[in-house]
């Protein structure tokens, strides 16, 4: 099981504080498992920190903006705003 507190700690790590050689190359990650939970746990076991990794030789740091709106509401608003 993935610990929410550990994920929050990982999300605060700066890409500049980690040597690129220590980051997992995501191109080498092979995800397997029967269920979504198994696949997620398999991914996490291989990548370590899902917020900091490498793609080839390029270090990558991802983050997400905190938002009160759900994805469902955002999608509905997007399609409502389209001119048909």
OpenMM code with the backbone's topology and positions (N, CA, C; nanometers):
from openmm import Vec3, app, unit

residues = "UNK UNK UNK UNK UNK UNK UNK UNK UNK UNK UNK UNK UNK UNK UNK UNK UNK UNK UNK UNK UNK UNK UNK UNK UNK UNK UNK UNK UNK UNK UNK UNK UNK UNK UNK UNK UNK UNK UNK UNK UNK UNK UNK UNK UNK UNK UNK UNK UNK UNK UNK UNK UNK UNK UNK UNK UNK UNK UNK UNK UNK UNK UNK UNK UNK UNK UNK UNK UNK UNK UNK UNK UNK UNK UNK UNK UNK UNK UNK UNK UNK UNK UNK UNK".split()
positions = [
    Vec3(0.0847, -0.1183, 0.0000),
    Vec3(0.0000, 0.0000, 0.0000),
    Vec3(0.0892, 0.1247, 0.0000),
    Vec3(0.0483, 0.2257, -0.0726),
    Vec3(0.1237, 0.3495, -0.0852),
    Vec3(0.0832, 0.4435, 0.0276),
    Vec3(0.1837, 0.4959, 0.0971),
    Vec3(0.1627, 0.5848, 0.2111),
    Vec3(0.1448, 0.7285, 0.1618),
    Vec3(0.0304, 0.7890, 0.1928),
    Vec3(-0.0002, 0.9257, 0.1484),
    Vec3(0.1022, 1.0256, 0.2017),
    Vec3(0.1441, 1.0102, 0.3259),
    Vec3(0.2428, 1.1024, 0.3839),
    Vec3(0.3766, 1.0924, 0.3114),
    Vec3(0.4162, 0.9708, 0.2771),
    Vec3(0.5408, 0.9510, 0.2034),
    Vec3(0.5320, 1.0173, 0.0661),
    Vec3(0.4177, 1.0034, -0.0015),
    Vec3(0.3983, 1.0687, -0.1305),
    Vec3(0.4071, 1.2202, -0.1185),
    Vec3(0.3485, 1.2751, -0.0134),
    Vec3(0.3556, 1.4199, 0.0084),
    Vec3(0.4998, 1.4640, 0.0301),
    Vec3(0.5761, 1.3854, 0.1051),
    Vec3(0.7185, 1.4170, 0.1257),
    Vec3(0.7939, 1.4110, -0.0068),
    Vec3(0.7662, 1.3094, -0.0880),
    Vec3(0.8321, 1.2962, -0.2182),
    Vec3(0.7990, 1.4133, -0.3095),
    Vec3(0.6766, 1.4641, -0.3000),
    Vec3(0.6344, 1.5740, -0.3876),
    Vec3(0.7081, 1.7036, -0.3576),
    Vec3(0.7680, 1.7134, -0.2387),
    Vec3(0.8398, 1.8348, -0.2006),
    Vec3(0.9892, 1.8306, -0.2343),
    Vec3(1.0383, 1.7179, -0.2824),
    Vec3(1.1800, 1.7051, -0.3149),
    Vec3(1.2108, 1.7830, -0.4421),
    Vec3(1.3172, 1.8610, -0.4378),
    Vec3(1.3606, 1.9378, -0.5544),
    Vec3(1.4469, 1.8502, -0.6446),
    Vec3(1.4305, 1.8645, -0.7735),
    Vec3(1.5101, 1.7885, -0.8697),
    Vec3(1.6584, 1.8233, -0.8551),
    Vec3(1.6870, 1.9428, -0.8051),
    Vec3(1.8252, 1.9879, -0.7883),
    Vec3(1.8938, 1.9239, -0.6679),
    Vec3(1.8156, 1.8612, -0.5804),
    Vec3(1.8711, 1.7970, -0.4611),
    Vec3(1.9038, 1.6496, -0.4836),
    Vec3(1.8776, 1.5994, -0.6037),
    Vec3(1.8997, 1.4578, -0.6329),
    Vec3(1.9959, 1.4465, -0.7513),
    Vec3(2.0986, 1.3646, -0.7351),
    Vec3(2.1924, 1.3416, -0.8447),
    Vec3(2.1188, 1.2687, -0.9572),
    Vec3(2.1309, 1.3170, -1.0821),
    Vec3(2.0607, 1.2527, -1.1938),
    Vec3(2.0858, 1.1020, -1.2034),
    Vec3(2.2057, 1.0584, -1.1696),
    Vec3(2.2373, 0.9154, -1.1777),
    Vec3(2.1548, 0.8326, -1.0791),
    Vec3(2.1036, 0.8959, -0.9750),
    Vec3(2.0234, 0.8253, -0.8752),
    Vec3(1.8752, 0.8173, -0.9122),
    Vec3(1.8357, 0.8935, -1.0132),
    Vec3(1.6964, 0.8925, -1.0565),
    Vec3(1.6708, 0.7735, -1.1478),
    Vec3(1.5541, 0.7140, -1.1349),
    Vec3(1.5157, 0.6011, -1.2195),
    Vec3(1.4853, 0.6507, -1.3599),
    Vec3(1.5381, 0.5823, -1.4607),
    Vec3(1.5056, 0.6140, -1.5993),
    Vec3(1.3710, 0.5501, -1.6311),
    Vec3(1.2725, 0.6324, -1.6561),
    Vec3(1.1363, 0.5831, -1.6786),
    Vec3(1.1254, 0.4988, -1.8058),
    Vec3(1.2216, 0.5141, -1.8967),
    Vec3(1.2208, 0.4327, -2.0181),
    Vec3(1.2504, 0.2860, -1.9885),
    Vec3(1.3076, 0.2591, -1.8717),
    Vec3(1.3410, 0.1223, -1.8325),
    Vec3(1.2332, 0.0567, -1.7465),
    Vec3(1.1310, 0.1324, -1.7108),
    Vec3(1.0238, 0.0819, -1.6245),
    Vec3(0.9260, -0.0001, -1.7075),
    Vec3(0.8985, -0.1213, -1.6612),
    Vec3(0.7995, -0.2075, -1.7249),
    Vec3(0.6919, -0.2382, -1.6224),
    Vec3(0.5719, -0.1916, -1.6495),
    Vec3(0.4618, -0.2054, -1.5542),
    Vec3(0.3852, -0.3337, -1.5816),
    Vec3(0.3634, -0.4120, -1.4762),
    Vec3(0.2863, -0.5352, -1.4893),
    Vec3(0.1920, -0.5485, -1.3714),
    Vec3(0.0941, -0.6352, -1.3860),
    Vec3(-0.0028, -0.6605, -1.2796),
    Vec3(-0.1408, -0.6794, -1.3380),
    Vec3(-0.2208, -0.7557, -1.2684),
    Vec3(-0.3569, -0.7853, -1.3136),
    Vec3(-0.4522, -0.6688, -1.2877),
    Vec3(-0.4377, -0.6042, -1.1733),
    Vec3(-0.5298, -0.4966, -1.1348),
    Vec3(-0.4581, -0.3622, -1.1386),
    Vec3(-0.5360, -0.2561, -1.1353),
    Vec3(-0.4789, -0.1212, -1.1330),
    Vec3(-0.3914, -0.1024, -1.0088),
    Vec3(-0.4341, -0.1562, -0.8975),
    Vec3(-0.3567, -0.1461, -0.7737),
    Vec3(-0.2230, -0.2165, -0.7874),
    Vec3(-0.2226, -0.3352, -0.8452),
    Vec3(-0.0975, -0.4088, -0.8653),
    Vec3(-0.0046, -0.3339, -0.9610),
    Vec3(-0.0615, -0.2767, -1.0664),
    Vec3(0.0200, -0.2018, -1.1622),
    Vec3(0.0798, -0.0779, -1.0967),
    Vec3(0.0004, -0.0082, -1.0157),
    Vec3(0.0503, 0.1103, -0.9460),
    Vec3(0.1617, 0.0732, -0.8487),
    Vec3(0.1421, -0.0318, -0.7718),
    Vec3(0.2443, -0.0757, -0.6770),
    Vec3(0.3713, -0.1206, -0.7503),
    Vec3(0.3551, -0.1866, -0.8639),
    Vec3(0.4689, -0.2296, -0.9451),
    Vec3(0.5455, -0.1083, -0.9970),
    Vec3(0.4736, -0.0080, -1.0467),
    Vec3(0.5348, 0.1152, -1.0952),
    Vec3(0.6110, 0.1853, -0.9832),
    Vec3(0.5452, 0.2009, -0.8683),
    Vec3(0.6080, 0.2697, -0.7550),
    Vec3(0.7335, 0.1975, -0.7079),
    Vec3(0.7309, 0.0652, -0.7065),
    Vec3(0.8476, -0.0121, -0.6635),
    Vec3(0.9658, 0.0120, -0.7573),
    Vec3(0.9384, 0.0320, -0.8849),
    Vec3(1.0462, 0.0524, -0.9808),
    Vec3(1.0953, 0.1968, -0.9867),
    Vec3(1.0037, 0.2924, -0.9838),
    Vec3(1.0422, 0.4316, -1.0053),
    Vec3(1.0875, 0.4997, -0.8762),
    Vec3(1.0414, 0.4516, -0.7622),
    Vec3(1.0790, 0.5144, -0.6354),
    Vec3(0.9968, 0.6390, -0.6110),
    Vec3(1.0431, 0.7522, -0.6612),
    Vec3(0.9720, 0.8783, -0.6442),
    Vec3(0.9010, 0.9118, -0.7757),
    Vec3(0.7665, 0.9110, -0.7763),
    Vec3(0.6945, 0.9377, -0.9008),
    Vec3(0.7012, 1.0839, -0.9440),
    Vec3(0.7549, 1.1708, -0.8602),
    Vec3(0.7657, 1.3129, -0.8925),
    Vec3(0.9008, 1.3492, -0.9541),
    Vec3(1.0026, 1.2682, -0.9300),
    Vec3(1.1375, 1.2937, -0.9818),
    Vec3(1.1906, 1.1664, -1.0463),
    Vec3(1.2231, 1.1751, -1.1735),
    Vec3(1.2769, 1.0602, -1.2460),
    Vec3(1.3533, 1.1119, -1.3665),
    Vec3(1.4065, 1.0228, -1.4449),
    Vec3(1.4752, 1.0604, -1.5684),
    Vec3(1.4001, 1.0038, -1.6874),
    Vec3(1.4130, 1.0722, -1.8001),
    Vec3(1.3727, 1.0193, -1.9296),
    Vec3(1.5007, 1.0213, -2.0113),
    Vec3(1.5630, 0.9040, -2.0217),
    Vec3(1.6964, 0.8987, -2.0813),
    Vec3(1.7943, 0.9697, -1.9893),
    Vec3(1.8592, 1.0734, -2.0391),
    Vec3(1.9548, 1.1497, -1.9575),
    Vec3(1.8940, 1.2767, -1.8980),
    Vec3(1.7662, 1.3009, -1.9263),
    Vec3(1.7020, 1.4251, -1.8830),
    Vec3(1.6278, 1.4074, -1.7510),
    Vec3(1.6701, 1.4793, -1.6456),
    Vec3(1.5963, 1.4750, -1.5194),
    Vec3(1.4602, 1.5440, -1.5354),
    Vec3(1.3572, 1.4855, -1.4750),
    Vec3(1.2209, 1.5385, -1.4855),
    Vec3(1.1624, 1.5520, -1.3465),
    Vec3(1.0963, 1.6639, -1.3230),
    Vec3(1.0257, 1.6879, -1.1966),
    Vec3(0.8839, 1.7280, -1.2336),
    Vec3(0.7842, 1.6536, -1.1860),
    Vec3(0.6456, 1.6889, -1.2148),
    Vec3(0.5767, 1.7372, -1.0889),
    Vec3(0.4758, 1.8202, -1.1072),
    Vec3(0.3961, 1.8670, -0.9939),
    Vec3(0.2544, 1.8918, -1.0438),
    Vec3(0.1636, 1.9003, -0.9501),
    Vec3(0.0240, 1.9200, -0.9818),
    Vec3(-0.0286, 2.0362, -0.8995),
    Vec3(-0.1081, 2.1195, -0.9623),
    Vec3(-0.1682, 2.2326, -0.8941),
    Vec3(-0.2876, 2.1835, -0.8117),
    Vec3(-0.2929, 2.2260, -0.6875),
    Vec3(-0.4062, 2.1915, -0.6022),
    Vec3(-0.5297, 2.2656, -0.6521),
    Vec3(-0.6416, 2.1959, -0.6592),
    Vec3(-0.7614, 2.2554, -0.7173),
    Vec3(-0.8845, 2.1985, -0.6482),
    Vec3(-0.9823, 2.2841, -0.6280),
    Vec3(-1.1071, 2.2412, -0.5646),
    Vec3(-1.2013, 2.1740, -0.6639),
    Vec3(-1.1910, 2.2120, -0.7924),
    Vec3(-1.2805, 2.1552, -0.8925),
    Vec3(-1.2386, 2.0140, -0.9303),
    Vec3(-1.3378, 1.9303, -0.9528),
    Vec3(-1.3100, 1.7931, -0.9957),
    Vec3(-1.2825, 1.7914, -1.1455),
    Vec3(-1.2192, 1.6854, -1.1907),
    Vec3(-1.1938, 1.6687, -1.3336),
    Vec3(-1.3260, 1.6664, -1.4101),
    Vec3(-1.4266, 1.6029, -1.3545),
    Vec3(-1.5575, 1.5949, -1.4180),
    Vec3(-1.6133, 1.7356, -1.4440),
    Vec3(-1.6052, 1.8227, -1.3442),
    Vec3(-1.6554, 1.9598, -1.3599),
    Vec3(-1.5743, 2.0361, -1.4639),
    Vec3(-1.4438, 2.0177, -1.4642),
    Vec3(-1.3584, 2.0869, -1.5607),
    Vec3(-1.3890, 2.0422, -1.7030),
    Vec3(-1.4112, 1.9130, -1.7223),
    Vec3(-1.4431, 1.8618, -1.8564),
    Vec3(-1.5782, 1.9164, -1.9027),
    Vec3(-1.6781, 1.9165, -1.8135),
    Vec3(-1.8092, 1.9702, -1.8499),
    Vec3(-1.7987, 2.1179, -1.8868),
    Vec3(-1.7226, 2.1951, -1.8093),
    Vec3(-1.7048, 2.3374, -1.8385),
    Vec3(-1.6342, 2.3575, -1.9722),
    Vec3(-1.5360, 2.2741, -1.9998),
    Vec3(-1.4638, 2.2839, -2.1265),
    Vec3(-1.5594, 2.2622, -2.2440),
    Vec3(-1.6347, 2.1531, -2.2407),
    Vec3(-1.7236, 2.1230, -2.3517),
    Vec3(-1.8408, 2.2209, -2.3605),
    Vec3(-1.8836, 2.2741, -2.2473),
    Vec3(-1.9899, 2.3751, -2.2500),
    Vec3(-1.9421, 2.5035, -2.3171),
    Vec3(-1.8143, 2.5315, -2.3077),
    Vec3(-1.7583, 2.6529, -2.3656),
    Vec3(-1.7240, 2.6420, -2.5132),
    Vec3(-1.7303, 2.5230, -2.5699),
    Vec3(-1.6999, 2.5054, -2.7120),
    Vec3(-1.8130, 2.5628, -2.7968),
    Vec3(-1.7746, 2.6296, -2.9020),
    Vec3(-1.8761, 2.6832, -2.9959),
    Vec3(-1.8983, 2.5798, -3.1047),
    Vec3(-2.0215, 2.5381, -3.1183),
    Vec3(-2.0541, 2.4336, -3.2163),
    Vec3(-2.1261, 2.4951, -3.3335),
] * unit.nanometer
topology = app.Topology()
chain = topology.addChain("A")
for resn in residues:
    res = topology.addResidue(resn, chain)
    for name in ("N", "CA", "C"):
        topology.addAtom(name, app.Element.getBySymbol(name[0]), res)
